[in-house]
Amino acid sequence: MIPPAGKYRYEIRRSGETLAREETTFDGGKISGWWQSPEGSNRNEVEAEISPHGLVLRVRLRYVRGPFSRNASYEAGDDFLRGSVSALGGRNAVTAKLGRFREVSADFLLFRALTIGHVRERGQTRWTGRVVTIDSATLVATSNKQSARAADDSGLKWIYEPRMGDLEEIEIDLQGRVLRRRDNRGGEATLVG
């Protein structure tokens, strides 16, 4: 179940302190948005083309921290997500293997909603699979195993493991929007507005 089109605004906190604000827009075929620290020194931007089935076809990212910036561009094809990362006048080619269900996460909450939506569409209450994850600071794509399981019978609370040792509790609404995400390090993201 692909989340509905619209504007998504999240406040991201850790131990009560605001770490960032995230704003994304989804029109059913494209995700665009940004993530920024309160003082504006760190900023991530994303633009992704999404298939009618909710799969990432192409994604462009930008990371800025003070005078330093980095750009990345990726395209899903065959069994791989291929692209390049540009920083400090250099450019590196990057390839990451897509999993069986072709999930991609660009470190924005809307991508997590897509993955959980796909699990729900398949009628699964437990899932483990390979996900290509694009790190928000380096913009390098890597492929790793992730898992999700329904935490209750409603299918609206999920336990998500993005990496071994990391744990997230995710609450969604009936349409598949992420309402809240809490992680085991004290971080929390809440949908606002």
mmCIF file of the C-alpha atoms, coordinates in Angstrom:
data_MODEL
# 
_entry.id   MODEL 
# 
loop_
_atom_site.group_PDB 
_atom_site.id 
_atom_site.type_symbol 
_atom_site.label_atom_id 
_atom_site.label_alt_id 
_atom_site.label_comp_id 
_atom_site.label_asym_id 
_atom_site.label_entity_id 
_atom_site.label_seq_id 
_atom_site.pdbx_PDB_ins_code 
_atom_site.Cartn_x 
_atom_site.Cartn_y 
_atom_site.Cartn_z 
_atom_site.occupancy 
_atom_site.B_iso_or_equiv 
_atom_site.pdbx_formal_charge 
_atom_site.auth_seq_id 
_atom_site.auth_comp_id 
_atom_site.auth_asym_id 
_atom_site.auth_atom_id 
_atom_site.pdbx_PDB_model_num 
ATOM 1   C CA . MET A 1 1   ? 0.000  0.000   0.000   1.00 0.00 ? 1   MET A CA 1 
ATOM 2   C CA . ILE A 1 2   ? 1.656  3.168   -1.242  1.00 0.00 ? 2   ILE A CA 1 
ATOM 3   C CA . PRO A 1 3   ? 1.178  6.144   1.130   1.00 0.00 ? 3   PRO A CA 1 
ATOM 4   C CA . PRO A 1 4   ? -1.242 8.778   -0.168  1.00 0.00 ? 4   PRO A CA 1 
ATOM 5   C CA . ALA A 1 5   ? -0.048 11.759  -2.151  1.00 0.00 ? 5   ALA A CA 1 
ATOM 6   C CA . GLY A 1 6   ? 0.520  14.884  -0.102  1.00 0.00 ? 6   GLY A CA 1 
ATOM 7   C CA . LYS A 1 7   ? 2.968  16.914  1.929   1.00 0.00 ? 7   LYS A CA 1 
ATOM 8   C CA . TYR A 1 8   ? 4.674  15.243  4.895   1.00 0.00 ? 8   TYR A CA 1 
ATOM 9   C CA . ARG A 1 9   ? 6.308  17.300  7.667   1.00 0.00 ? 9   ARG A CA 1 
ATOM 10  C CA . TYR A 1 10  ? 8.214  15.601  10.499  1.00 0.00 ? 10  TYR A CA 1 
ATOM 11  C CA . GLU A 1 11  ? 9.895  16.951  13.589  1.00 0.00 ? 11  GLU A CA 1 
ATOM 12  C CA . ILE A 1 12  ? 12.905 14.838  14.568  1.00 0.00 ? 12  ILE A CA 1 
ATOM 13  C CA . ARG A 1 13  ? 14.014 14.863  18.233  1.00 0.00 ? 13  ARG A CA 1 
ATOM 14  C CA . ARG A 1 14  ? 16.442 13.027  20.486  1.00 0.00 ? 14  ARG A CA 1 
ATOM 15  C CA . SER A 1 15  ? 16.030 13.174  24.259  1.00 0.00 ? 15  SER A CA 1 
ATOM 16  C CA . GLY A 1 16  ? 13.597 16.071  23.874  1.00 0.00 ? 16  GLY A CA 1 
ATOM 17  C CA . GLU A 1 17  ? 15.960 18.208  21.782  1.00 0.00 ? 17  GLU A CA 1 
ATOM 18  C CA . THR A 1 18  ? 15.008 19.076  18.191  1.00 0.00 ? 18  THR A CA 1 
ATOM 19  C CA . LEU A 1 19  ? 17.592 17.626  15.794  1.00 0.00 ? 19  LEU A CA 1 
ATOM 20  C CA . ALA A 1 20  ? 15.968 18.376  12.455  1.00 0.00 ? 20  ALA A CA 1 
ATOM 21  C CA . ARG A 1 21  ? 12.907 19.060  10.402  1.00 0.00 ? 21  ARG A CA 1 
ATOM 22  C CA . GLU A 1 22  ? 11.985 16.926  7.412   1.00 0.00 ? 22  GLU A CA 1 
ATOM 23  C CA . GLU A 1 23  ? 9.571  17.991  4.673   1.00 0.00 ? 23  GLU A CA 1 
ATOM 24  C CA . THR A 1 24  ? 8.719  15.810  1.704   1.00 0.00 ? 24  THR A CA 1 
ATOM 25  C CA . THR A 1 25  ? 6.083  15.928  -0.986  1.00 0.00 ? 25  THR A CA 1 
ATOM 26  C CA . PHE A 1 26  ? 4.747  12.836  -2.739  1.00 0.00 ? 26  PHE A CA 1 
ATOM 27  C CA . ASP A 1 27  ? 2.550  13.104  -5.824  1.00 0.00 ? 27  ASP A CA 1 
ATOM 28  C CA . GLY A 1 28  ? 2.243  9.371   -6.479  1.00 0.00 ? 28  GLY A CA 1 
ATOM 29  C CA . GLY A 1 29  ? 5.117  9.366   -8.986  1.00 0.00 ? 29  GLY A CA 1 
ATOM 30  C CA . LYS A 1 30  ? 7.739  11.578  -7.406  1.00 0.00 ? 30  LYS A CA 1 
ATOM 31  C CA . ILE A 1 31  ? 9.169  12.235  -3.948  1.00 0.00 ? 31  ILE A CA 1 
ATOM 32  C CA . SER A 1 32  ? 10.900 15.542  -3.356  1.00 0.00 ? 32  SER A CA 1 
ATOM 33  C CA . GLY A 1 33  ? 11.973 17.086  -0.101  1.00 0.00 ? 33  GLY A CA 1 
ATOM 34  C CA . TRP A 1 34  ? 14.596 18.122  2.372   1.00 0.00 ? 34  TRP A CA 1 
ATOM 35  C CA . TRP A 1 35  ? 15.897 17.439  5.872   1.00 0.00 ? 35  TRP A CA 1 
ATOM 36  C CA . GLN A 1 36  ? 17.577 20.252  7.809   1.00 0.00 ? 36  GLN A CA 1 
ATOM 37  C CA . SER A 1 37  ? 19.097 20.820  11.253  1.00 0.00 ? 37  SER A CA 1 
ATOM 38  C CA . PRO A 1 38  ? 17.531 23.676  13.305  1.00 0.00 ? 38  PRO A CA 1 
ATOM 39  C CA . GLU A 1 39  ? 20.498 26.018  12.812  1.00 0.00 ? 39  GLU A CA 1 
ATOM 40  C CA . GLY A 1 40  ? 20.598 25.191  9.082   1.00 0.00 ? 40  GLY A CA 1 
ATOM 41  C CA . SER A 1 41  ? 24.186 23.930  9.029   1.00 0.00 ? 41  SER A CA 1 
ATOM 42  C CA . ASN A 1 42  ? 23.235 20.434  7.772   1.00 0.00 ? 42  ASN A CA 1 
ATOM 43  C CA . ARG A 1 43  ? 20.817 19.927  4.904   1.00 0.00 ? 43  ARG A CA 1 
ATOM 44  C CA . ASN A 1 44  ? 19.865 16.894  2.831   1.00 0.00 ? 44  ASN A CA 1 
ATOM 45  C CA . GLU A 1 45  ? 17.725 17.076  -0.296  1.00 0.00 ? 45  GLU A CA 1 
ATOM 46  C CA . VAL A 1 46  ? 16.079 14.278  -2.254  1.00 0.00 ? 46  VAL A CA 1 
ATOM 47  C CA . GLU A 1 47  ? 14.226 13.881  -5.507  1.00 0.00 ? 47  GLU A CA 1 
ATOM 48  C CA . ALA A 1 48  ? 13.090 10.406  -6.519  1.00 0.00 ? 48  ALA A CA 1 
ATOM 49  C CA . GLU A 1 49  ? 11.049 9.019   -9.381  1.00 0.00 ? 49  GLU A CA 1 
ATOM 50  C CA . ILE A 1 50  ? 8.645  6.322   -8.151  1.00 0.00 ? 50  ILE A CA 1 
ATOM 51  C CA . SER A 1 51  ? 6.951  3.632   -10.284 1.00 0.00 ? 51  SER A CA 1 
ATOM 52  C CA . PRO A 1 52  ? 3.163  3.068   -10.124 1.00 0.00 ? 52  PRO A CA 1 
ATOM 53  C CA . HIS A 1 53  ? 3.977  0.102   -7.812  1.00 0.00 ? 53  HIS A CA 1 
ATOM 54  C CA . GLY A 1 54  ? 5.885  2.334   -5.374  1.00 0.00 ? 54  GLY A CA 1 
ATOM 55  C CA . LEU A 1 55  ? 9.409  1.280   -6.391  1.00 0.00 ? 55  LEU A CA 1 
ATOM 56  C CA . VAL A 1 56  ? 12.286 3.737   -6.683  1.00 0.00 ? 56  VAL A CA 1 
ATOM 57  C CA . LEU A 1 57  ? 13.347 4.085   -10.318 1.00 0.00 ? 57  LEU A CA 1 
ATOM 58  C CA . ARG A 1 58  ? 15.748 7.039   -10.007 1.00 0.00 ? 58  ARG A CA 1 
ATOM 59  C CA . VAL A 1 59  ? 16.957 9.137   -7.097  1.00 0.00 ? 59  VAL A CA 1 
ATOM 60  C CA . ARG A 1 60  ? 19.050 12.300  -6.840  1.00 0.00 ? 60  ARG A CA 1 
ATOM 61  C CA . LEU A 1 61  ? 20.409 13.523  -3.515  1.00 0.00 ? 61  LEU A CA 1 
ATOM 62  C CA . ARG A 1 62  ? 22.362 16.474  -2.195  1.00 0.00 ? 62  ARG A CA 1 
ATOM 63  C CA . TYR A 1 63  ? 24.060 16.915  1.179   1.00 0.00 ? 63  TYR A CA 1 
ATOM 64  C CA . VAL A 1 64  ? 25.368 20.268  2.421   1.00 0.00 ? 64  VAL A CA 1 
ATOM 65  C CA . ARG A 1 65  ? 27.282 20.941  5.630   1.00 0.00 ? 65  ARG A CA 1 
ATOM 66  C CA . GLY A 1 66  ? 28.696 24.440  5.835   1.00 0.00 ? 66  GLY A CA 1 
ATOM 67  C CA . PRO A 1 67  ? 30.871 25.024  2.769   1.00 0.00 ? 67  PRO A CA 1 
ATOM 68  C CA . PHE A 1 68  ? 31.052 21.290  1.990   1.00 0.00 ? 68  PHE A CA 1 
ATOM 69  C CA . SER A 1 69  ? 28.574 19.668  -0.393  1.00 0.00 ? 69  SER A CA 1 
ATOM 70  C CA . ARG A 1 70  ? 28.107 16.327  -2.065  1.00 0.00 ? 70  ARG A CA 1 
ATOM 71  C CA . ASN A 1 71  ? 25.729 15.130  -4.809  1.00 0.00 ? 71  ASN A CA 1 
ATOM 72  C CA . ALA A 1 72  ? 24.598 11.680  -5.864  1.00 0.00 ? 72  ALA A CA 1 
ATOM 73  C CA . SER A 1 73  ? 22.477 10.271  -8.620  1.00 0.00 ? 73  SER A CA 1 
ATOM 74  C CA . TYR A 1 74  ? 21.267 6.663   -8.889  1.00 0.00 ? 74  TYR A CA 1 
ATOM 75  C CA . GLU A 1 75  ? 19.130 4.594   -11.231 1.00 0.00 ? 75  GLU A CA 1 
ATOM 76  C CA . ALA A 1 76  ? 17.570 1.170   -10.602 1.00 0.00 ? 76  ALA A CA 1 
ATOM 77  C CA . GLY A 1 77  ? 18.050 -1.294  -13.435 1.00 0.00 ? 77  GLY A CA 1 
ATOM 78  C CA . ASP A 1 78  ? 18.216 -5.057  -13.670 1.00 0.00 ? 78  ASP A CA 1 
ATOM 79  C CA . ASP A 1 79  ? 19.379 -6.252  -10.250 1.00 0.00 ? 79  ASP A CA 1 
ATOM 80  C CA . PHE A 1 80  ? 21.406 -3.199  -9.225  1.00 0.00 ? 80  PHE A CA 1 
ATOM 81  C CA . LEU A 1 81  ? 21.117 0.428   -8.167  1.00 0.00 ? 81  LEU A CA 1 
ATOM 82  C CA . ARG A 1 82  ? 23.905 2.190   -10.065 1.00 0.00 ? 82  ARG A CA 1 
ATOM 83  C CA . GLY A 1 83  ? 25.091 5.754   -9.872  1.00 0.00 ? 83  GLY A CA 1 
ATOM 84  C CA . SER A 1 84  ? 27.780 8.124   -8.766  1.00 0.00 ? 84  SER A CA 1 
ATOM 85  C CA . VAL A 1 85  ? 28.693 10.392  -5.868  1.00 0.00 ? 85  VAL A CA 1 
ATOM 86  C CA . SER A 1 86  ? 30.395 13.732  -6.554  1.00 0.00 ? 86  SER A CA 1 
ATOM 87  C CA . ALA A 1 87  ? 32.340 15.588  -3.856  1.00 0.00 ? 87  ALA A CA 1 
ATOM 88  C CA . LEU A 1 88  ? 35.357 17.922  -3.730  1.00 0.00 ? 88  LEU A CA 1 
ATOM 89  C CA . GLY A 1 89  ? 35.768 17.842  -7.509  1.00 0.00 ? 89  GLY A CA 1 
ATOM 90  C CA . GLY A 1 90  ? 35.912 14.036  -7.608  1.00 0.00 ? 90  GLY A CA 1 
ATOM 91  C CA . ARG A 1 91  ? 33.345 11.530  -8.798  1.00 0.00 ? 91  ARG A CA 1 
ATOM 92  C CA . ASN A 1 92  ? 33.012 7.909   -7.692  1.00 0.00 ? 92  ASN A CA 1 
ATOM 93  C CA . ALA A 1 93  ? 30.882 5.217   -9.312  1.00 0.00 ? 93  ALA A CA 1 
ATOM 94  C CA . VAL A 1 94  ? 28.728 3.245   -6.862  1.00 0.00 ? 94  VAL A CA 1 
ATOM 95  C CA . THR A 1 95  ? 26.801 0.003   -7.393  1.00 0.00 ? 95  THR A CA 1 
ATOM 96  C CA . ALA A 1 96  ? 24.594 -1.771  -4.847  1.00 0.00 ? 96  ALA A CA 1 
ATOM 97  C CA . LYS A 1 97  ? 22.651 -5.007  -5.329  1.00 0.00 ? 97  LYS A CA 1 
ATOM 98  C CA . LEU A 1 98  ? 18.887 -4.700  -5.153  1.00 0.00 ? 98  LEU A CA 1 
ATOM 99  C CA . GLY A 1 99  ? 16.973 -7.268  -3.150  1.00 0.00 ? 99  GLY A CA 1 
ATOM 100 C CA . ARG A 1 100 ? 14.214 -9.533  -4.424  1.00 0.00 ? 100 ARG A CA 1 
ATOM 101 C CA . PHE A 1 101 ? 11.573 -6.839  -3.759  1.00 0.00 ? 101 PHE A CA 1 
ATOM 102 C CA . ARG A 1 102 ? 13.793 -3.958  -5.035  1.00 0.00 ? 102 ARG A CA 1 
ATOM 103 C CA . GLU A 1 103 ? 13.454 -1.807  -1.880  1.00 0.00 ? 103 GLU A CA 1 
ATOM 104 C CA . VAL A 1 104 ? 15.486 1.423   -1.665  1.00 0.00 ? 104 VAL A CA 1 
ATOM 105 C CA . SER A 1 105 ? 15.789 3.743   1.343   1.00 0.00 ? 105 SER A CA 1 
ATOM 106 C CA . ALA A 1 106 ? 17.179 7.272   1.008   1.00 0.00 ? 106 ALA A CA 1 
ATOM 107 C CA . ASP A 1 107 ? 17.032 7.968   4.771   1.00 0.00 ? 107 ASP A CA 1 
ATOM 108 C CA . PHE A 1 108 ? 13.742 9.917   4.611   1.00 0.00 ? 108 PHE A CA 1 
ATOM 109 C CA . LEU A 1 109 ? 10.622 8.623   6.393   1.00 0.00 ? 109 LEU A CA 1 
ATOM 110 C CA . LEU A 1 110 ? 8.588  8.387   3.199   1.00 0.00 ? 110 LEU A CA 1 
ATOM 111 C CA . PHE A 1 111 ? 10.935 5.652   1.946   1.00 0.00 ? 111 PHE A CA 1 
ATOM 112 C CA . ARG A 1 112 ? 10.313 3.647   5.157   1.00 0.00 ? 112 ARG A CA 1 
ATOM 113 C CA . ALA A 1 113 ? 6.551  4.085   4.556   1.00 0.00 ? 113 ALA A CA 1 
ATOM 114 C CA . LEU A 1 114 ? 6.979  2.656   1.041   1.00 0.00 ? 114 LEU A CA 1 
ATOM 115 C CA . THR A 1 115 ? 8.808  -0.424  2.337   1.00 0.00 ? 115 THR A CA 1 
ATOM 116 C CA . ILE A 1 116 ? 6.219  -1.125  5.053   1.00 0.00 ? 116 ILE A CA 1 
ATOM 117 C CA . GLY A 1 117 ? 3.463  -0.469  2.498   1.00 0.00 ? 117 GLY A CA 1 
ATOM 118 C CA . HIS A 1 118 ? 4.911  -3.146  0.219   1.00 0.00 ? 118 HIS A CA 1 
ATOM 119 C CA . VAL A 1 119 ? 5.056  -5.631  3.102   1.00 0.00 ? 119 VAL A CA 1 
ATOM 120 C CA . ARG A 1 120 ? 1.404  -4.877  3.944   1.00 0.00 ? 120 ARG A CA 1 
ATOM 121 C CA . GLU A 1 121 ? 0.340  -5.212  0.274   1.00 0.00 ? 121 GLU A CA 1 
ATOM 122 C CA . ARG A 1 122 ? 1.805  -8.710  0.188   1.00 0.00 ? 122 ARG A CA 1 
ATOM 123 C CA . GLY A 1 123 ? -0.220 -9.577  3.311   1.00 0.00 ? 123 GLY A CA 1 
ATOM 124 C CA . GLN A 1 124 ? 2.905  -10.290 5.360   1.00 0.00 ? 124 GLN A CA 1 
ATOM 125 C CA . THR A 1 125 ? 3.213  -9.646  9.082   1.00 0.00 ? 125 THR A CA 1 
ATOM 126 C CA . ARG A 1 126 ? 6.951  -10.528 9.045   1.00 0.00 ? 126 ARG A CA 1 
ATOM 127 C CA . TRP A 1 127 ? 9.538  -9.726  6.426   1.00 0.00 ? 127 TRP A CA 1 
ATOM 128 C CA . THR A 1 128 ? 13.318 -9.905  6.014   1.00 0.00 ? 128 THR A CA 1 
ATOM 129 C CA . GLY A 1 129 ? 14.982 -8.744  2.845   1.00 0.00 ? 129 GLY A CA 1 
ATOM 130 C CA . ARG A 1 130 ? 17.791 -6.869  1.203   1.00 0.00 ? 130 ARG A CA 1 
ATOM 131 C CA . VAL A 1 131 ? 17.370 -3.077  1.036   1.00 0.00 ? 131 VAL A CA 1 
ATOM 132 C CA . VAL A 1 132 ? 19.660 -0.628  -0.729  1.00 0.00 ? 132 VAL A CA 1 
ATOM 133 C CA . THR A 1 133 ? 20.263 2.140   1.808   1.00 0.00 ? 133 THR A CA 1 
ATOM 134 C CA . ILE A 1 134 ? 21.730 5.507   0.843   1.00 0.00 ? 134 ILE A CA 1 
ATOM 135 C CA . ASP A 1 135 ? 23.627 7.040   3.782   1.00 0.00 ? 135 ASP A CA 1 
ATOM 136 C CA . SER A 1 136 ? 22.475 10.616  4.433   1.00 0.00 ? 136 SER A CA 1 
ATOM 137 C CA . ALA A 1 137 ? 25.995 11.988  5.082   1.00 0.00 ? 137 ALA A CA 1 
ATOM 138 C CA . THR A 1 138 ? 28.140 10.160  2.508   1.00 0.00 ? 138 THR A CA 1 
ATOM 139 C CA . LEU A 1 139 ? 25.336 9.547   -0.079  1.00 0.00 ? 139 LEU A CA 1 
ATOM 140 C CA . VAL A 1 140 ? 26.924 6.139   -0.738  1.00 0.00 ? 140 VAL A CA 1 
ATOM 141 C CA . ALA A 1 141 ? 24.480 3.303   -1.450  1.00 0.00 ? 141 ALA A CA 1 
ATOM 142 C CA . THR A 1 142 ? 25.015 -0.054  0.269   1.00 0.00 ? 142 THR A CA 1 
ATOM 143 C CA . SER A 1 143 ? 22.951 -3.199  0.351   1.00 0.00 ? 143 SER A CA 1 
ATOM 144 C CA . ASN A 1 144 ? 22.054 -4.804  3.673   1.00 0.00 ? 144 ASN A CA 1 
ATOM 145 C CA . LYS A 1 145 ? 19.413 -7.044  5.218   1.00 0.00 ? 145 LYS A CA 1 
ATOM 146 C CA . GLN A 1 146 ? 16.549 -5.388  7.054   1.00 0.00 ? 146 GLN A CA 1 
ATOM 147 C CA . SER A 1 147 ? 13.461 -6.790  8.718   1.00 0.00 ? 147 SER A CA 1 
ATOM 148 C CA . ALA A 1 148 ? 10.010 -5.716  9.805   1.00 0.00 ? 148 ALA A CA 1 
ATOM 149 C CA . ARG A 1 149 ? 7.264  -7.352  11.818  1.00 0.00 ? 149 ARG A CA 1 
ATOM 150 C CA . ALA A 1 150 ? 3.805  -6.272  12.892  1.00 0.00 ? 150 ALA A CA 1 
ATOM 151 C CA . ALA A 1 151 ? 3.781  -5.441  16.604  1.00 0.00 ? 151 ALA A CA 1 
ATOM 152 C CA . ASP A 1 152 ? 0.017  -5.866  16.994  1.00 0.00 ? 152 ASP A CA 1 
ATOM 153 C CA . ASP A 1 153 ? -3.013 -7.391  15.244  1.00 0.00 ? 153 ASP A CA 1 
ATOM 154 C CA . SER A 1 154 ? -4.112 -4.076  13.707  1.00 0.00 ? 154 SER A CA 1 
ATOM 155 C CA . GLY A 1 155 ? -1.045 -3.948  11.424  1.00 0.00 ? 155 GLY A CA 1 
ATOM 156 C CA . LEU A 1 156 ? -0.590 -0.292  12.358  1.00 0.00 ? 156 LEU A CA 1 
ATOM 157 C CA . LYS A 1 157 ? 2.403  -0.756  14.678  1.00 0.00 ? 157 LYS A CA 1 
ATOM 158 C CA . TRP A 1 158 ? 5.637  -2.200  13.331  1.00 0.00 ? 158 TRP A CA 1 
ATOM 159 C CA . ILE A 1 159 ? 9.037  -3.141  14.693  1.00 0.00 ? 159 ILE A CA 1 
ATOM 160 C CA . TYR A 1 160 ? 11.658 -2.345  12.053  1.00 0.00 ? 160 TYR A CA 1 
ATOM 161 C CA . GLU A 1 161 ? 15.338 -3.348  12.126  1.00 0.00 ? 161 GLU A CA 1 
ATOM 162 C CA . PRO A 1 162 ? 17.331 -1.257  9.634   1.00 0.00 ? 162 PRO A CA 1 
ATOM 163 C CA . ARG A 1 163 ? 20.636 -2.752  10.843  1.00 0.00 ? 163 ARG A CA 1 
ATOM 164 C CA . MET A 1 164 ? 21.676 -5.384  13.319  1.00 0.00 ? 164 MET A CA 1 
ATOM 165 C CA . GLY A 1 165 ? 21.437 -3.825  16.776  1.00 0.00 ? 165 GLY A CA 1 
ATOM 166 C CA . ASP A 1 166 ? 19.172 -0.956  15.673  1.00 0.00 ? 166 ASP A CA 1 
ATOM 167 C CA . LEU A 1 167 ? 15.449 -1.074  16.362  1.00 0.00 ? 167 LEU A CA 1 
ATOM 168 C CA . GLU A 1 168 ? 12.601 1.247   15.421  1.00 0.00 ? 168 GLU A CA 1 
ATOM 169 C CA . GLU A 1 169 ? 8.971  1.281   16.544  1.00 0.00 ? 169 GLU A CA 1 
ATOM 170 C CA . ILE A 1 170 ? 6.859  2.686   13.728  1.00 0.00 ? 170 ILE A CA 1 
ATOM 171 C CA . GLU A 1 171 ? 3.204  3.713   13.971  1.00 0.00 ? 171 GLU A CA 1 
ATOM 172 C CA . ILE A 1 172 ? 1.259  4.162   10.731  1.00 0.00 ? 172 ILE A CA 1 
ATOM 173 C CA . ASP A 1 173 ? -2.317 5.123   9.899   1.00 0.00 ? 173 ASP A CA 1 
ATOM 174 C CA . LEU A 1 174 ? -4.745 3.112   7.740   1.00 0.00 ? 174 LEU A CA 1 
ATOM 175 C CA . GLN A 1 175 ? -3.536 4.889   4.578   1.00 0.00 ? 175 GLN A CA 1 
ATOM 176 C CA . GLY A 1 176 ? 0.109  3.950   5.271   1.00 0.00 ? 176 GLY A CA 1 
ATOM 177 C CA . ARG A 1 177 ? 1.442  7.317   6.486   1.00 0.00 ? 177 ARG A CA 1 
ATOM 178 C CA . VAL A 1 178 ? 4.164  7.084   9.148   1.00 0.00 ? 178 VAL A CA 1 
ATOM 179 C CA . LEU A 1 179 ? 2.768  8.935   12.168  1.00 0.00 ? 179 LEU A CA 1 
ATOM 180 C CA . ARG A 1 180 ? 5.667  8.326   14.558  1.00 0.00 ? 180 ARG A CA 1 
ATOM 181 C CA . ARG A 1 181 ? 9.008  6.543   14.595  1.00 0.00 ? 181 ARG A CA 1 
ATOM 182 C CA . ARG A 1 182 ? 10.995 5.880   17.783  1.00 0.00 ? 182 ARG A CA 1 
ATOM 183 C CA . ASP A 1 183 ? 14.412 4.263   17.764  1.00 0.00 ? 183 ASP A CA 1 
ATOM 184 C CA . ASN A 1 184 ? 16.406 2.481   20.465  1.00 0.00 ? 184 ASN A CA 1 
ATOM 185 C CA . ARG A 1 185 ? 18.870 5.417   20.710  1.00 0.00 ? 185 ARG A CA 1 
ATOM 186 C CA . GLY A 1 186 ? 16.262 7.878   22.013  1.00 0.00 ? 186 GLY A CA 1 
ATOM 187 C CA . GLY A 1 187 ? 15.360 9.384   18.643  1.00 0.00 ? 187 GLY A CA 1 
ATOM 188 C CA . GLU A 1 188 ? 11.774 10.169  17.683  1.00 0.00 ? 188 GLU A CA 1 
ATOM 189 C CA . ALA A 1 189 ? 10.199 11.541  14.509  1.00 0.00 ? 189 ALA A CA 1 
ATOM 190 C CA . THR A 1 190 ? 6.599  12.775  14.597  1.00 0.00 ? 190 THR A CA 1 
ATOM 191 C CA . LEU A 1 191 ? 4.307  13.764  11.743  1.00 0.00 ? 191 LEU A CA 1 
ATOM 192 C CA . VAL A 1 192 ? 3.171  17.361  12.269  1.00 0.00 ? 192 VAL A CA 1 
ATOM 193 C CA . GLY A 1 193 ? 0.497  19.366  10.467  1.00 0.00 ? 193 GLY A CA 1 
# 
